[in-house]
Amino acid sequence: MQQHKEELTLFLKQNLIDIMIISETHFTTKTYFYIPGYKLCHINHPDGSAHGGTAILVKDTIVFYELLKYDEQAIQATSIKVQGMLHEITVAAVYCPPRHNIKKDQFKAFFHTLGPRFIAGGD
């Protein structure tokens, strides 16, 4: 993601993006990533190496709070809660490494952490 920072910045500004979900960030604890006008929430791969991981970029003008990180080997997710017109909604960036054979119950357990209203997307 770091190598596409300028392209991403331009895309966010030109398309007036408020919230962007990103999977496979490849961040580590040594990664620094900042785009002016946005806040970054992210989770790294559980083993700390530069693969997997997810992120959400949120425009500074949006009120939100970050939920607990979901960092299982089979499902990694960054989630935020945003106040909508009538209700709060959870937005989640999800990464499921292809080498895992994820079962229905694992997805159900993850979706349960998101609450009754959510948008989850990713890879």
C-alpha positions as CSV (number, residue, x, y, z in Angstrom):
1,M,0.0,0.0,0.0
2,Q,2.9,2.3,0.8
3,Q,4.1,2.3,-2.9
4,H,0.6,3.4,-4.0
5,K,0.2,6.2,-1.5
6,E,0.2,9.1,-4.1
7,E,-2.2,7.2,-6.4
8,L,-4.5,6.5,-3.4
9,T,-4.4,10.1,-2.2
10,L,-5.4,11.4,-5.7
11,F,-8.2,8.8,-5.9
12,L,-9.6,9.7,-2.5
13,K,-9.6,13.4,-3.3
14,Q,-10.9,13.2,-6.9
15,N,-13.8,10.8,-6.0
16,L,-14.7,12.5,-2.7
17,I,-14.2,9.3,-0.7
18,D,-15.3,9.4,2.9
19,I,-14.5,5.9,4.0
20,M,-12.2,3.4,2.1
21,I,-11.7,-0.2,3.2
22,I,-8.4,-1.8,2.2
23,S,-7.3,-5.4,2.5
24,E,-3.8,-6.9,2.3
25,T,-2.0,-3.8,3.5
26,H,1.3,-5.6,4.3
27,F,1.9,-3.3,7.2
28,T,4.1,-4.1,10.1
29,T,4.7,-2.4,13.5
30,K,7.4,-0.3,11.7
31,T,5.0,1.0,9.0
32,Y,4.1,4.7,9.0
33,F,1.2,5.6,6.7
34,Y,-0.5,9.0,6.7
35,I,-2.8,10.8,4.2
36,P,-3.7,14.4,5.0
37,G,-7.4,14.8,5.8
38,Y,-7.9,11.1,6.8
39,K,-7.5,9.0,9.9
40,L,-6.2,5.4,9.6
41,C,-7.4,2.4,11.5
42,H,-5.6,-0.8,10.8
43,I,-4.6,-4.3,11.9
44,N,-1.5,-6.2,10.9
45,H,-1.2,-9.9,10.3
46,P,-1.1,-11.8,13.6
47,D,2.5,-12.9,13.1
48,G,3.7,-9.4,12.6
49,S,5.2,-10.0,9.2
50,A,4.5,-7.9,6.0
51,H,1.6,-9.7,4.6
52,G,-2.2,-9.7,5.1
53,G,-3.7,-7.1,7.3
54,T,-6.5,-4.6,6.7
55,A,-7.1,-0.9,7.0
56,I,-9.9,1.7,6.9
57,L,-9.2,5.3,5.9
58,V,-11.8,7.7,7.3
59,K,-12.2,11.4,6.3
60,D,-11.4,13.7,9.3
61,T,-14.9,15.2,9.2
62,I,-16.6,11.8,10.0
63,V,-17.3,11.0,13.6
64,F,-16.5,7.3,14.3
65,Y,-14.9,5.0,16.8
66,E,-12.8,1.9,16.3
67,L,-14.0,-1.5,17.4
68,L,-11.9,-4.3,18.7
69,K,-9.5,-5.7,16.2
70,Y,-10.3,-9.2,14.9
71,D,-6.9,-10.9,14.3
72,E,-7.3,-14.6,13.8
73,Q,-5.1,-16.5,11.3
74,A,-8.1,-17.2,9.1
75,I,-9.9,-13.8,9.4
76,Q,-8.3,-10.4,9.9
77,A,-10.5,-7.3,10.2
78,T,-10.5,-3.7,11.1
79,S,-13.9,-2.3,12.1
80,I,-15.3,1.1,12.9
81,K,-18.7,2.3,14.1
82,V,-20.1,5.4,12.3
83,Q,-23.2,7.4,13.3
84,G,-25.7,7.3,10.5
85,M,-28.9,9.4,10.1
86,L,-31.0,7.1,12.3
87,H,-28.6,4.3,13.5
88,E,-25.0,3.5,14.0
89,I,-23.5,1.3,11.3
90,T,-20.3,-0.8,11.4
91,V,-17.9,-0.7,8.5
92,A,-15.3,-3.5,8.3
93,A,-12.3,-4.2,6.1
94,V,-11.8,-8.0,6.0
95,Y,-9.0,-10.2,4.8
96,C,-9.2,-14.0,4.6
97,P,-6.0,-15.6,3.5
98,P,-6.7,-18.2,0.8
99,R,-4.8,-21.0,2.5
100,H,-7.4,-21.3,5.2
101,N,-10.6,-23.3,4.8
102,I,-13.0,-21.0,6.6
103,K,-16.1,-22.7,7.9
104,K,-19.6,-21.1,8.1
105,D,-19.4,-20.9,11.9
106,Q,-16.2,-18.9,11.7
107,F,-17.8,-16.3,9.5
108,K,-20.9,-16.3,11.8
109,A,-18.8,-15.7,14.8
110,F,-17.0,-12.8,13.0
111,F,-20.3,-11.3,11.7
112,H,-21.7,-11.4,15.3
113,T,-19.0,-9.0,16.4
114,L,-20.2,-6.4,13.9
115,G,-23.6,-5.8,15.4
116,P,-27.0,-5.7,13.6
117,R,-26.1,-3.1,10.9
118,F,-22.9,-3.5,9.0
119,I,-21.0,-3.3,5.7
120,A,-18.1,-5.7,5.4
121,G,-15.9,-6.0,2.4
122,G,-12.5,-7.2,1.4
123,D,-10.6,-10.1,0.0
